[in-house]
Structure formats: structure tokens, C-alpha cells
Amino acid sequence: MEFLIEGFQNITPQMVVMWLIGGLLIFLAIKKDFEPALLMPMGFGAILVNLPLSGVLNQTMSGVGEVNGIIEWLFNVGIEASEALPLLLFIGIGAMIDFGPLLSNPKLFLFGAAAQFGIFFTVSMATLLGFPLRDAASIGIIGAADGPTSILVAQIFGSPYFGAIAVAAYSYMALVPIIQPAAIKLVTTKKDRMIRMPYNPRSVSKTVKILFPILVTVIAGLVAPMSVQLIGFLMFGNLIRECGVLERLSDTAQNVLANLVTLLLGITISFSMKADAFVNVQTLMIMGLGLIAFIFDTIGGCLFAKFLNLFCKNKVNPMIGAAGISAFPMAARVVQKMALKEDNQNHLLMHAVGANVSGQIASVLAGGIIMSLVPGMIA
């Protein structure tokens, strides 16, 4: 009875807010099917860590002393000490990606680069709003539209806003089908969206597909050394896929490994969603800045495509630029759906997929570049 009374006495309004936030994340996961593999464990974890005297956090046990709860232990081992969980997830993501559409049309690399504009724009905005540079850089990476990259950069910089950044990154990834169409229509005309792009792919040999992840890793290591752990694990996963002799490992990486790490990562992130650190004005500002990052990624990609059209004989549908963000494959699907809505014979999916997988590489490189630009801020 004493424990029950003590538990109720320790409830704070901030804890109740976090219970509601956790419930909202669970609702979005189940009812709206928004990234359920991540939002569900994040939502439930947010409730767990905000229960009074929660046993999943650091606690004192009679006769034993102070011990880490399971979620705190997972966070310390899997994220804080080694960044293992987000890096392992990159292996699974790499094994899922087929770079064939990109390799058959290499100019799509440009759209992956252009669609990272929102990252650097948001870093500038966050700095002007008073965030220290390390936190501004961590917030800007939300625009990578790549949850593991956002988590890794925020953790390496030691940002106290880690929880808000992780929630914003994954929440907006889930909301890509809602955010992107509005941003695309803001900077394109109906005529732009009706541009047709015939798909005449070049054949890509197995040798090229095997060499590609190796060469990308080497080049990334020379251009942005801080990105090696990110791009290296992504490309390692892709090499497992493309080598042709590790089918079982490729299948394991795509399914068992990716699903298990996603589950653990989601609930582990909740350690940084404790009420005292999460419920504040800065969290609202970070959510707003994260939205700006996503919107300006989309706008940057579209405007770059329109700029290229000033010089190209074969016009590019500007929506392909929007597919250059890292949210794979949601961004490509959004572009295809919008193209068919304007013209039911306009099939842009393969172009959009090429730009989308280019965004996977570009977002990781952007994270490495951000870390290289401010090395003195790394925790």
C-alpha cells in the first residue's frame, strides 16, 4: 500500500503529458499505420519511462544497490557507448536497397544531393534561434529523413535534445505522404507535374552492382571521413545483397536483423523521452524546425529539377527532385501517386526510386559532412 501511495504522490503533470504523447504515437502506429514498427515501441516506451519510480530506469534495490533498468541498460550499451543499434540497422537497410535504377540513370545522384538542402537551411535557422551549434547541427539532421542518421549524429554530438530529435525524425518520416504533396504543389504547376519521363534503363551488370558499394565507401571515406561508419554499414548490407553468394544472410539482414533492431531501437529511444527533459518549449521548437527541414528538402529538390530543365532538352518532372529525400520508399510512392493523379499514364516510379535511393546515400554523407564541419563539438 505504501508503494502505491508513493507512486501516486510522484505523478507530475509532465508525466501525464508524456503518457498522452505515448498514447498518440501508439494510435498513429495502429490506426494510421504510420511507421508502426518504430512508433509503437517508442510510444509504449514513453509510457514506461514516465511511470513514477519506473523499474525500467536506474533504481536502487535492497541488498544490491543501484542498478540500471532494462531500458537504461539498452540505451547505455546500444546507443550511448557504441551507437551499435542505429549502425546495425543500416546493414538491414542496405540489404533492402536495389541501386539498379540509380546506376542505370546516374544523373539521379544530383537529386539526392539537392534534396538535402533542408538540413543546412535548418541548421542555420536553429542557430539563429539560439541553439548551440552542436544542437543546431543535430536538429538539422532531422531533414535527412533518415532516423538512424539523426539518432547517431545527435548522440555523437551529445545533444540534450536527443529524444525530441529522434521523435521528430521518425514522426515526420511517417508523415511523408502528408507533408510532401503540399510542399510539392507549393513550388510546381500542374504542367510541371504532368511532364512525362520515358523509362529506358541501361543494363547494369552484376560486377557494377558489386563494385558500387565498395567504391562509394572508399570515396565517402575520403570526402567525409566521419561518414564512414554510416555509409560503410549501409554499403556492407548492400554488398551482402548483391554479391550473390550470401542469399541467406541477405534475407536475414533484410528481415530478422532489421526487424529486431528496429524493435529494440524504438523502445530504447524512449529512455531520452523522460518528462523532465522532454516537456519544454525547446521540444516544440525542435518539432517545428524538423518540419521545416522536411519541407525545404522537398522544395530544394523540386526547384533544382526546375533549374536543370532550363538547360535540358529532355525535361525532368520536378517531382523527381522531391523523391531525393532519404525516406525510402515512401517518397518515391508519393511522387508516383501524384503523377498518376495528374495523368493516369504518367509512370515515374522507377525514376523516383532512383532518386530515392540516391537520397539514402546523400543523407548519410550529409550527416558525415555535418560532423566533419564541427568536429570540436563532438561529445
N, C-alpha and C positions, 0 to 999 in steps of 0.2 A: 504493500500500500504506500509506503514511504517513497519507493521509486516512482510509483505512478504520480503521486503528488509533485515530486521533484521534477518529473518530466513535464507536466503541465505548467509548472511555475517557470520553466525555462523557455517556453514558447515565446517568440518575439514576432511582431508584425512582419519583419523582413523574412522570417521563416515561412510565414503563411504566403507571402508573395511568391517565394520560391516553389512552394507546393503548387501554387496556381500555374506558374511557368512550366513546371514539370508536367502538370496535367495537360497544359496546352500542347507541349511537344508530343506527348503520347497521343492526344487527339489528332494532331496533324499526321502522325505516323499511321494511325489505324484508319481514321475516317477519310483522310485526304490522300493517303498513300504517298506522302512526301518523305522520301528517303527513310523508310521505316527501319531499316537495319541500323541506322545511326540515331535517329530522333527518338525511337522507342527506348533504347538503353540510356540515352542522355536524359530523357525525361524522368525515367524511373530513378536513375542515379541522383538527379537533382532533388528528388523527394527523400531518398535515403540519407544523403549527406546533410540534410537540413532538418532531420528529426532531432529533438533535444537529446543531448548526451549520446549521439549516434554511435553504435558499436562498429560502424564501418570506417570510422576515423580514429585518430590517435586517442587512446584511452588508458586508464590505469586499472590494472586487475590485481585483486588481493593476492598477496603472496608471490606475484610475478613482477609487478612494477609496471612501468609504462611500455605499452606495445602498440604497434601500428595496426590499425584496422585494415581490412582487405582492400578497400578502395584506395586508401592512402598508400598501402604497400605496392599496389599495382601502378599507381602514379609515380612513386619514387623509383621503381625498378624499370617500368616500361616507357616512361616519358622523361622524367627529370634527370635520371642518372645516365641514360643511354640513348634516348629518343628511339628505342627499338620498335615500339608499336607502329608509329607512322611510317618508319622505314620499311618494316616488313610488309605493310600494306601496299607499298609501292611495287613490291615484287608481284603481288597478285594483280595489281592494276596493269603493270607492264605485260603480264601474260595474257590479259584480256584484249590488248590493243593490236589491231591489224594496221600496220603502217602502209599497206599496199596502196590505198587510194592517194595517200600523200606522196609516196615515191613515184607513182605514175604521173603526177602533176606537181612537180617540186615548187612551182610558184606559190602554192598554197601555204608554204612556210611563211610567206610575208604576212599573211592574215593572222597567223598565230602570234607573230611579234606585235602587230598593230593593236591587237585586242588586249594587250597588257597595259595600254595607256592609263586605264583607270587606277592601276596600282600606284604609279608615280604621281598622278594627279592627287590621289587621296593622301599620300604621304605628305605632300605639300600642304594640303588643307588641314590635316591633323596637326602639323607643326604650327601653322598659323593660329589654330585654336588653342594652342598652349600645351600640347602633349610633348613630352621629351622626345628626342629624335628616335631613340630605340623603340618607344611605344608607337610613335607615328609610323615607323617602318613596319612594325608588327601589324598595325591596323591596316596599312595599305595593302599588305599581302592578302587580305580578305578578297581583294579584287582578283587574285589568282584563280578564283573559282575552283580551288583545289584544297580540300580540307586538310589532308596530311601536310601539305606545304605550309599552310597557315599555322598549324599546330607546331610544326618543327621550328619555324622562324621565330614565333612568339616565345617558345621555350628557350631557344638558343640565346635570344636577346634578354631573357629573364623578365619579360613584361609582366607586371602585376595584373594586367587585364587579360591574361591567358584565357580564362573561362569565357568572358564575353566575346573574345575574338573567335574562339572555337565555335561557340553557339551561332554567332553571326555568319561565319563561313559556311557551316553546314545548313543553316536555315535558308540562307539565300541560294545555295546550290539547289535545295529542294524547290525553291520558288522561281527557278529559271523560267519555267513555262508561263509564269505570270509576269515577271519583270521584263523579260526580253522583248516580247511582242510590242509592248508600249514604247520601249526605248527605240526599237527599230522603226516604228511608224513615225516617231518624232523627227527622224532625220532622213527618211526616204519617202518617195512619192509612189503612187500606185504603179506608174510607169516603170520606176526603178525595180519594184518588187515583181514585175512581170517579165523581166529580162530572162530569156532562156539561155541555158548553157549546155549544149550537147555534151554528152559524156563519151569521150573516145579515149579510153585509158590505154597507156602504153603497157606492154607486158613487163612485169617485174620479176626477175629471176630469183631463185632461191638464194643464190650467192649474195645478191644485193641485199636481200632481207636479213641475211646473217651478218653481213659486214656492217649494215646500218647501225644497229645498237652499239657495236664496238666503236665505230668511228665517232658517233655522237658523244659517247662517254669521254673519249680522248679529247675531242675538240672542246667540249664543255669544261673539262678539267683544265685546259689551257686558257680558255676565255674567262671562266668564273670558277676558280678552284673550290670555292665554298659550296658550289652546287654539286660536287662530285658524289657525295653520299646520297643526295636526292636523285639525280639523273642516273647515277650508277645502278642503284637498286631497281629503278624503273626499267632501264635498258637490260639489266640482267634478267628480269622477268620476261621481257620481250624476246631475248635470246633463247630462253628455255622454250618459248612458244615456237620460234622459227627454226631452231636447229634440226628438228625432225627426228631426233633420237631420244627425246625425253617427254613423250606424249603423256605418260602417267604423272610425271612431275608437273607438267604444264597444266594438266587437269586439276591436280591437287592445288597448285598455286591459284588458279582461277576460282576455285570453289571452296575447298576446305580451308586453305590458309586465309584467303581474302575474307570469307565469312566469319571465321573465328577471330581474326584480328580486328575486323570491323566491330564485332560484338564487344570485345574487350576494350577497344579504344573508346567506344561510345560511353560505356559506363565509367571508364577511368577518367574521362574528361570531366565528369561531374564532380570530381574532387575539387576542382577550381571554381565550382558554382556555389560555394558556401555563401549564405545570405549576407554576412558582414562584408564580403568583398565584392559581391555581385550586384546588390541592390543599391545603386547610386546613380548620380547624374552622368558619370563617365560612361557607364554601360549603355545608357540611352544614346549618348553621343557616338559611341563606337558602332552601335546598330545603325545609326543614321549614316555614318561615314562608310560603313560596309555596303549599304545600299547604293550610295553614290559611286563607290568603286565598281560595283557590278554594272550600273547604268553607263558609266563612262567607258568601261571596257567595251560594251556593246556599241556605243556611239563611235568610239575610236575606230573599231573595226569596220563599221559601215562607211564612215567618212573616208577612211583610207581606200576602200574599194572604189568609192566615187571619184577620188582623186586619180587613181590608176586609170579609170575609164576616160579621163581627159586625153590619155596618150595611147590607149589600146584600141586596136581595130575590133577585136572580139571582146565585147563588153562583158564585164563581170557583174552578176547580180549582187548589189551591195549587201544583201542579207548574208552572203557567204562570209563577209567580214565579221558579222556578229557571231558566227559559229566558231570563230577563232579563240573563244574563251575555253578554259580547261574543263568545263562541266560536261563530261562525256558520259553517255551520248545525248544528253538532254538538249544541248544547244543545237546539235545537228537535226534532231527531230523537230524542234521549234521552227527552224528555217524551212524544212521540208513541208511542214504543215501549213505555214504561212504562204509558201509558194503555191501549193495546191489550192489554197483558198482563193488566191488571185487568178489562177489559171490552172484548171484541173489537168492540164497536160504538161505542166512545168515540173520536171523531176530534178531536184537539186541535191538529193540526199548524198550521193557519192562525193560531190564537190564539198558539201557541208561536212561530211565525215572526215575528209582530208584536212580541211581547215581545223576541225575539232581536235584531231589527234596532234596536229601541229601545235595547238594551244596547250596540250599536255606537256610537250617539251618546253615551249616558251615560258609557261608559268613556273616550271621548276628552275629554269635558267634565271628568270626574273627574281625568284627567291634567293638564288645564289649571288646574283648581282647586288641585290639589296644588302645582303650580309657582307659582301666584299666592300661596299661603299662606306659602311660604318663599322669596320672591324673593332674599333676601340670601344664600341658599345656592347660587344658580346659579353654576356654574363660569365 
